């Protein structure tokens, strides 16, 4: 039976995806079998199982799968199916060596599936693309950095280079990266955030002063209601299902708003719940499930506010307490009366035409929000990846502000991030539109003159490469050629570059979309020991709820020829900026030195090393919480 199941799984992975009926809950035995299959496939059944015991542990490494935070009393098996798969693929015994590239041309590899590319194994050596043979050939690290320096020095202006960042880069790597790029002279930072929660970063900054959520994991323990807008925990952040399961089992009201029925938001079988596993039982997640039209989110939230407005008028006329938190609104907000006037001007017929819900269902949804003494709004890219995504986020914030649900225990805004340090990278300054405060701090601490002109984000970078205005592309992780919009146009833009550089652990599609010259530079993974001059190093990451903690690998590196991401960035900077007063390589001897400089640049990182070495690290307090002063 096992061999038959494995063959079926192999066939599914190497053929086109199929959509089939699925009647089981999310998680459960299916998740456990998937973990076992992936460990077996990567030929690390024993090693992988041991590695998983270190994932999301106080002295272990942070899961590369998502940015959901860890509970302070986390148990030994603090991972999900996605995390286990990511770890299995990183801890794999398979290797992509120079011999592999000597055997396969880039053209042949380009015809293979994305799964086959990643399943080939870990990159082991720095490689340079040879267009004459259409193959990657070995190159020394020193020669690779010299080639990068040659191309960057040949540019007419620093803005002819773009520096991409994946959300898995650590705080230390991201900080050195943005420092290097700004010392070089540009703010061209296309970032994976541009493609997911950019509208959250902009919308929340407009509404509450900072583009981050306001809740902690502990708020889920006491919230009356959780409203889940446009995201799928079962696929994108499965460990969240454990939190939602606890909310459901204590009687909390979970309300899903999503055009599609997602099994993870319906019911969940916790692999760590013996009774559920032995009885094949499950826990209901969402008590109510509303399916609006695609793109109908704004109208839905506007309708909720209009119901609150009408109930408020009725309550005040009857001499009852206002539906809105009037004292909170008066002390902490502006524009409330103008918003009410807009609501009054908008006809119900216009709202109902766009929501996709019946009037009765929309009213019941608003009533659930009204009845919740404390509420948390969670959302993902179903809200943000729209032309009107920023307006969606504004309306989410408006609903919460109107009821005073910011800064209150058990209440607040919770954007659910994807990559494990995508929020931390932004905190560290990976932003094509940096604040003057950040640039002033960098100039003060490092004696540089940071460029003040805004740079290119993802879309602008793609267009600039295509039109010949960006000639060098350097990617710190990620899969830019696939993750970005308009794949053919993006790939043609990359091919028109004079140099493309990809820093990665595994082979992916972007590595086969080469500029006129191309480098593929292998780096250490999260699971691996990062040995530097002062001993093994730990990096730090920031999760979706602004908790900063350390991550330290435990496995031996896949190759002796791998460098860490901070080391690659530092050596690249030293080669490109030989006259810089910044001691790039000195920083890598001990990552504590990088954190000391982060502390000098960012006020909120005071006592960085002292705090991050505490079990569980520390929490970055949201300025909105401090301003409202309500959190107990």
C-alpha positions in Angstrom: 0.0 0.0 0.0 2.8 2.4 0.9 4.6 1.9 -2.4 1.3 2.5 -4.3 0.7 5.7 -2.3 4.3 6.9 -3.0 3.9 6.2 -6.7 0.6 8.1 -6.8 2.3 11.0 -5.0 5.2 10.9 -7.4 2.8 11.0 -10.4 1.0 13.9 -8.9 4.1 15.9 -8.3 5.5 15.4 -11.8 2.3 15.9 -13.7 0.0 18.8 -14.1 -2.0 19.7 -10.9 -5.5 18.3 -10.8 -8.6 19.5 -8.9 -10.4 16.7 -7.1 -13.1 16.5 -4.5 -11.7 16.5 -0.9 -14.0 15.6 2.0 -11.5 15.4 4.9 -10.6 18.2 7.3 -7.5 20.2 6.9 -4.4 18.8 8.7 -4.7 15.4 10.3 -3.4 12.1 8.9 -3.0 13.6 5.4 -0.6 16.3 6.8 1.5 13.7 8.7 1.7 11.4 5.6 2.8 14.4 3.5 5.6 15.2 6.0 6.8 11.6 5.9 6.7 11.5 2.1 8.7 14.6 1.8 11.4 13.4 4.3 11.6 10.2 2.4 11.8 11.9 -1.0 14.7 14.1 0.1 16.4 11.0 1.5 16.7 12.6 5.0 14.1 10.6 6.9 16.2 10.4 10.1 18.2 13.6 9.7 15.0 15.5 8.7 13.0 14.2 11.7 15.8 15.3 14.1 16.0 18.7 12.3 12.3 19.2 12.8 12.7 19.0 16.5 14.7 22.3 16.3 12.2 24.2 14.3 10.6 27.2 16.0 12.4 26.4 19.3 14.1 28.9 21.6 17.5 27.6 20.7 16.7 26.4 17.2 15.9 28.0 13.9 12.9 29.9 12.7 10.7 28.1 10.2 11.2 29.4 6.7 7.6 28.5 5.7 5.6 31.5 7.1 5.7 34.4 9.5 3.1 33.1 12.1 4.5 33.7 15.6 5.3 31.1 18.2 3.6 30.7 21.5 5.8 31.3 24.5 5.2 27.8 25.8 5.7 26.1 22.4 5.8 22.3 22.5 8.5 20.2 20.8 6.6 19.7 17.6 6.0 23.3 16.7 5.7 23.0 12.9 3.2 22.4 10.2 3.1 20.4 6.9 4.4 23.4 4.9 7.2 24.0 7.4 8.2 20.4 7.4 8.3 20.4 3.6 10.5 23.5 3.5 12.9 21.9 6.0 13.0 18.6 4.1 13.9 20.4 0.9 16.6 22.4 2.6 18.0 19.5 4.6 17.9 17.2 1.6 20.8 14.9 0.8 20.6 15.8 -2.9 23.2 18.1 -4.3 23.4 20.4 -7.4 27.2 20.3 -8.0 29.3 21.7 -10.9 29.0 18.2 -12.4 25.2 18.6 -12.5 25.6 21.8 -14.5 28.3 20.2 -16.7 25.7 17.6 -17.7 22.7 19.9 -18.3 22.4 23.0 -20.5 20.4 25.9 -19.2 18.1 25.4 -22.2 17.4 21.8 -21.2 16.8 22.8 -17.6 14.4 25.5 -18.7 12.2 22.8 -20.2 11.9 21.0 -16.9 9.2 21.5 -14.3 9.7 23.8 -11.3 9.3 20.8 -9.1 12.2 18.9 -10.8 14.4 22.0 -10.5 13.9 22.3 -6.7 14.0 18.6 -6.2 17.4 18.4 -7.8 19.0 19.4 -4.4 21.1 22.1 -2.8 23.4 24.3 -4.7 27.0 23.7 -3.6 29.3 26.1 -5.5 29.3 29.6 -7.0 28.6 29.3 -10.8 28.9 31.6 -13.8 26.8 31.3 -16.9 28.8 30.6 -20.1 26.7 31.6 -23.1 29.0 29.9 -25.5 28.2 26.4 -24.0 24.8 27.4 -22.5 26.0 26.0 -19.2 26.9 27.2 -15.8 30.6 26.8 -15.0 32.4 27.1 -11.7 33.8 30.4 -10.6 35.7 31.3 -7.4 34.0 33.5 -4.8 36.6 36.3 -5.3 36.2 36.2 -9.0 32.4 36.4 -8.6 32.6 39.4 -6.5 35.1 41.0 -8.8 32.7 40.5 -11.7 29.9 42.1 -9.8 32.2 45.1 -9.0 33.2 45.4 -12.6 29.6 45.6 -13.8 28.5 48.0 -11.1 31.5 50.3 -11.7 30.7 50.4 -15.4 27.2 51.9 -14.9 26.6 55.5 -15.8 24.6 55.9 -12.6 23.9 53.7 -9.5 20.2 53.8 -10.5 21.0 51.5 -13.4 21.2 48.6 -10.9 18.3 47.0 -8.9 18.6 45.0 -5.7 15.8 42.5 -5.0 15.1 41.0 -1.6 13.2 37.9 -0.7 11.2 37.8 2.6 13.3 35.0 3.9 16.5 37.2 4.3 17.4 37.7 7.9 17.4 41.1 9.7 21.2 41.1 9.7 21.5 40.3 5.9 18.8 42.8 5.0 20.4 45.6 7.1 23.8 45.1 5.5 22.2 44.8 2.1 20.3 48.1 2.3 23.4 49.8 3.8 25.6 48.6 0.9 23.1 49.6 -1.7 22.6 53.1 -0.3 26.3 53.6 0.1 26.6 52.6 -3.5 24.1 55.3 -4.3 20.5 54.1 -5.1 17.2 53.3 -3.5 16.2 50.7 -6.1 14.8 48.0 -3.8 12.2 45.9 -5.6 11.0 43.7 -2.8 8.6 40.8 -2.4 6.5 43.0 -0.2 5.6 45.0 -3.4 3.7 42.0 -4.6 1.8 41.0 -1.4 1.2 43.3 1.5 2.4 46.6 0.0 -1.2 47.9 0.3 -1.2 46.9 3.9 2.0 48.8 4.6 0.7 51.9 2.8 -2.9 51.7 4.1 -2.1 51.1 7.7 0.5 53.8 7.7 -2.1 56.2 6.5 -4.7 55.0 9.0 -2.7 54.3 12.2 0.8 55.6 11.6 2.7 52.4 10.9 2.2 49.6 8.3 2.1 46.8 10.8 -0.6 45.0 12.7 -1.5 45.9 16.3 -2.2 42.5 17.9 -0.1 39.9 19.7 -0.7 36.2 19.7 -2.1 36.5 23.3 -4.9 38.7 22.0 -6.3 35.6 20.2 -6.7 34.0 23.6 -9.3 36.5 24.8 -10.9 38.0 21.6 -14.7 37.6 21.3 -14.6 37.3 17.6 -12.0 36.8 14.8 -13.0 38.0 11.3 -10.9 36.4 8.6 -10.9 38.3 5.3 -9.4 36.9 2.1 -6.8 34.5 3.3 -6.4 30.7 3.5 -4.5 29.5 6.7 -4.6 25.9 5.6 -2.4 26.6 2.6 -0.4 29.7 3.5 0.1 29.7 7.3 -1.1 26.4 8.7 0.2 27.0 12.2 -2.5 29.7 12.5 -5.1 26.8 12.4 -3.8 25.7 15.8 -4.6 29.2 17.2 -8.0 29.3 15.5 -8.8 25.8 16.8 -8.2 27.1 20.4 -10.4 30.1 19.7 -13.2 27.8 18.4 -12.9 25.3 21.3 -13.3 28.1 23.9 -16.4 29.4 22.2 -14.9 32.3 20.3 -16.8 33.4 17.1 -14.7 32.9 13.9 -16.2 34.5 10.9 -14.7 33.8 7.4 -15.2 36.3 4.5 -13.8 34.7 1.4 -15.3 34.1 -2.1 -14.0 30.5 -2.0 -14.7 27.9 0.6 -11.3 26.9 2.1 -11.3 23.7 4.0 -8.8 25.1 6.6 -11.4 27.8 7.5 -14.1 25.1 7.8 -12.7 22.4 10.0 -9.3 21.3 11.2 -7.9 18.0 12.5 -4.9 18.8 14.7 -2.1 16.3 14.3 -1.1 16.9 17.9 -4.6 16.2 19.3 -4.6 12.4 20.1 -8.4 12.2 20.4 -9.0 13.8 17.1 -6.4 11.7 15.4 -7.6 8.4 16.9 -11.3 9.1 16.2 -10.8 10.9 12.9 -12.5 13.9 14.4 -12.0 17.5 13.8 -12.8 21.0 15.2 -15.1 23.4 13.4 -13.2 26.6 12.6 -15.5 29.2 11.2 -18.9 29.4 12.7 -20.1 31.6 9.8 -18.8 31.7 6.2 -19.7 34.6 3.9 -18.8 34.5 0.2 -18.7 38.0 -1.3 -18.1 38.8 -4.9 -14.4 38.9 -6.0 -13.5 42.5 -5.4 -16.6 43.1 -3.3 -14.7 43.5 0.0 -14.8 47.3 0.1 -18.6 47.4 -0.5 -19.1 44.8 2.1 -17.1 46.7 4.8 -18.8 49.9 3.7 -22.1 48.2 4.2 -21.1 47.0 7.7 -20.3 50.7 8.6 -23.6 51.8 7.2 -25.5 49.4 9.4 -23.5 50.6 12.4 -24.4 54.2 11.4 -28.1 53.4 11.2 -28.1 51.5 14.5 -26.2 54.4 16.1 -28.8 56.9 15.0 -31.5 54.6 16.5 -29.6 54.2 19.7 -29.0 57.9 20.3 -32.7 58.7 19.4 -33.7 56.2 22.1 -31.4 57.7 24.6 -29.1 54.7 24.6 -25.3 54.5 24.4 -23.7 55.2 21.0 -22.8 52.2 18.8 -19.5 54.0 18.1 -16.7 54.5 20.7 -17.2 58.3 20.7 -14.5 59.1 23.3 -11.9 57.0 21.5 -12.9 58.6 18.2 -12.6 62.1 19.6 -9.2 61.5 21.2 -7.5 59.5 18.5 -9.0 60.0 15.1 -9.8 62.6 12.5 -12.3 62.6 9.6 -15.1 60.5 11.3 -17.9 63.0 10.6 -16.8 63.2 6.9 -16.9 59.4 6.7 -20.4 59.4 8.2 -21.6 61.9 5.6 -20.3 59.7 2.8 -22.1 56.7 4.3 -25.3 58.7 4.5 -25.0 59.7 0.8 -24.5 56.1 -0.4 -27.6 54.2 -1.3 -28.1 50.6 -0.1 -28.8 49.6 -3.7 -25.3 50.7 -4.7 -23.8 48.7 -1.8 -25.8 45.5 -2.4 -25.0 45.6 -6.1 -21.3 45.0 -5.4 -21.1 42.8 -2.2 -22.4 39.6 -3.6 -24.2 39.0 -0.3 -27.9 39.2 0.3 -29.1 42.2 2.4 -29.9 39.8 5.2 -26.5 38.2 5.3 -24.7 41.6 5.2 -26.8 42.8 8.1 -26.1 39.6 10.1 -22.4 40.1 9.5 -22.5 43.7 10.7 -24.5 42.5 13.8 -21.8 39.9 14.6 -19.3 42.7 14.6 -21.5 44.9 16.7 -22.0 42.1 19.3 -18.2 41.5 19.7 -16.8 43.3 22.7 -13.4 42.6 21.3 -12.6 41.8 17.7 -9.6 41.0 15.6 -9.5 41.5 11.8 -7.2 39.1 10.0 -6.5 39.4 6.2 -4.3 38.3 3.5 -3.7 38.9 -0.2 -7.4 38.5 -1.1 -7.7 41.9 0.4 -4.4 43.4 -0.7 -3.8 42.2 -4.3 -6.4 44.5 -5.8 -6.2 47.8 -7.7 -8.2 49.1 -4.7 -6.2 47.1 -2.1 -5.1 50.2 -0.2 -8.7 51.4 0.1 -9.7 47.9 1.4 -7.1 48.3 4.2 -8.3 51.8 4.9 -11.8 50.5 5.4 -10.7 47.6 7.6 -8.9 50.2 9.8 -12.0 52.5 9.7 -14.2 49.7 11.0 -11.9 49.0 13.9 -11.3 52.6 14.8 -15.0 53.4 14.8 -15.5 50.8 17.5 -12.3 51.5 19.4 -10.7 48.2 18.7 -7.2 49.4 18.4 -5.0 49.1 21.5 -7.6 47.1 23.4 -6.6 43.7 24.7 -8.1 41.0 22.5 -8.7 43.4 19.7 -6.9 44.9 16.7 -5.6 44.6 13.2 -3.7 41.4 12.1 -2.3 41.4 8.5 -1.1 37.8 8.0 2.3 37.9 6.3 3.8 35.2 4.1 7.6 34.8 4.1 9.1 34.4 7.5 10.9 37.7 7.7 9.2 39.8 5.1 8.1 42.3 7.8 11.6 42.4 9.3 13.2 43.2 5.9 11.0 46.3 5.7 11.8 47.2 9.3 15.5 47.0 8.4 15.1 49.5 5.5 14.4 47.4 2.5 12.1 50.0 0.9 12.3 51.9 -2.4 10.6 54.8 -0.7 12.7 55.2 2.5 11.7 57.8 5.2 14.0 60.8 5.7 14.4 59.7 9.3 16.0 56.4 8.2 18.3 58.0 5.7 19.4 60.7 8.3 20.2 57.9 10.8 22.2 55.9 8.2 24.2 59.0 7.3 24.8 59.9 10.9 25.9 56.4 12.0 28.0 55.5 8.9 29.1 58.8 7.5 27.6 58.2 4.1 25.4 60.4 1.9 22.3 58.3 1.3 20.4 59.0 -2.0 17.2 60.9 -1.4 15.4 60.1 -4.6 12.9 57.3 -4.4 13.9 54.2 -6.2 12.2 51.4 -8.2 9.8 48.9 -6.8 9.1 45.6 -8.5 6.9 46.9 -11.4 9.2 49.9 -12.1 12.2 47.6 -12.1 10.7 45.2 -14.6 9.9 48.1 -16.9 13.3 49.6 -16.5 15.1 46.3 -17.3 13.0 45.8 -20.3 13.7 49.4 -21.6 17.4 49.2 -20.8 17.4 51.6 -17.9 18.4 48.9 -15.4 21.5 46.9 -16.5 22.4 44.9 -13.4 19.9 42.9 -11.3 20.9 41.3 -8.0 18.5 39.0 -6.2 18.9 38.2 -2.5 16.9 35.0 -2.6 13.4 34.5 -4.1 12.2 33.5 -7.5 11.8 36.9 -9.2 11.1 35.7 -12.7 8.1 33.6 -11.6 6.8 35.6 -8.6 6.4 38.8 -10.5 3.5 39.8 -12.9 3.6 39.4 -16.6 6.1 36.5 -16.7 7.2 36.8 -20.4 7.8 40.5 -20.1 9.7 40.1 -16.8 11.9 37.4 -18.2 12.7 39.3 -21.3 13.7 42.3 -19.1 16.1 40.0 -17.1 17.7 38.7 -20.3 18.4 42.3 -21.4 20.5 43.0 -18.3 24.2 43.0 -18.6 24.5 41.0 -15.4 22.1 39.1 -13.3 23.1 37.7 -9.9 21.0 35.2 -7.9 21.7 34.3 -4.3 19.9 31.1 -3.4 20.0 27.7 -1.6 18.1 25.7 -4.3 17.7 25.8 -8.1 14.6 27.6 -9.4 13.2 29.1 -12.6 14.8 32.5 -12.2 18.3 31.0 -12.3 17.7 29.9 -15.9 16.6 33.4 -17.0 20.1 34.8 -17.5 21.4 38.2 -18.4 24.3 38.6 -20.8 26.4 37.5 -17.9 25.0 35.7 -14.9 26.1 34.4 -11.5 24.4 31.8 -9.3 25.7 32.2 -5.7 24.9 29.5 -3.1 24.2 30.4 0.5 23.6 28.7 3.8 20.0 27.8 4.7 18.2 28.5 8.0 18.8 24.9 9.2 22.6 25.1 8.9 25.3 26.1 11.3 26.7 29.5 10.4 30.3 29.4 11.5 32.2 32.7 11.5 35.4 33.9 13.1 33.8 34.4 16.6 32.0 31.0 16.4 28.6 29.9 15.3 26.2 32.8 14.6 22.5 33.3 15.0 20.4 35.7 12.9 17.2 37.4 13.9 13.8 37.6 12.3 10.6 39.5 12.9 7.2 37.7 12.6 3.8 39.0 11.6 3.1 40.3 15.1 6.4 42.2 15.5 8.2 39.7 17.7 12.0 39.7 17.1 13.9 36.5 18.0 17.0 34.6 17.1 17.3 31.7 14.6 20.3 29.4 14.7 20.8 26.4 12.4 21.9 23.0 13.7 22.8 21.0 10.6 26.2 20.8 8.9 26.3 23.0 5.7 25.4 21.2 2.5 28.8 22.2 1.1 32.0 23.6 2.5 31.9 26.2 -0.3 28.7 27.9 1.0 28.7 31.4 2.5 26.0 33.0 4.7 23.8 35.8 3.3 25.5 38.4 5.5 28.9 37.2 4.4 27.9 37.3 0.7 26.6 40.9 1.1 29.6 42.0 3.1 32.1 40.6 0.6 30.2 42.1 -2.3 30.1 45.5 -0.6 33.9 45.3 0.1 34.6 44.5 -3.6 32.3 47.2 -5.0 33.2 49.9 -2.4 36.9 49.3 -1.7 37.4 52.9 -0.4 34.4 52.8 2.0 35.0 53.5 5.7 32.5 50.8 6.6 34.3 47.7 7.8 32.1 45.2 5.9 34.0 42.0 6.6 34.5 43.0 10.3 30.7 42.9 10.7 30.5 39.3 9.7 33.1 38.1 12.2 30.3 38.4 14.8 26.6 39.3 14.0 26.4 41.0 17.3 28.3 43.8 15.6 25.6 44.1 13.0 22.9 44.2 15.7 24.9 46.9 17.5 24.7 49.1 14.4 21.0 48.3 13.9 20.5 49.6 17.4 22.2 52.8 16.6 20.0 53.4 13.5 16.6 52.3 14.9 15.4 53.6 18.2 13.0 50.7 18.7 15.9 48.3 18.7 17.5 49.7 21.8 19.5 47.0 23.8 19.1 44.8 20.8 21.6 42.1 21.7 20.6 42.1 25.4 17.0 41.6 24.5 17.2 39.3 21.5 19.2 36.7 23.5 16.4 36.4 26.0 14.2 33.3 25.4 11.6 34.3 22.8 13.3 37.6 22.0 11.3 40.8 22.4 8.2 42.6 21.0 8.4 45.8 19.0 5.6 47.9 20.5 3.3 49.5 17.9 3.3 53.3 18.2 -0.5 53.3 17.9 -0.7 51.2 21.0 1.7 53.5 22.9 -0.3 56.5 21.7 -3.7 55.2 22.6 -2.3 53.9 25.9 -5.1 51.3 26.4 -3.3 48.0 26.3 -3.1 46.5 29.8 
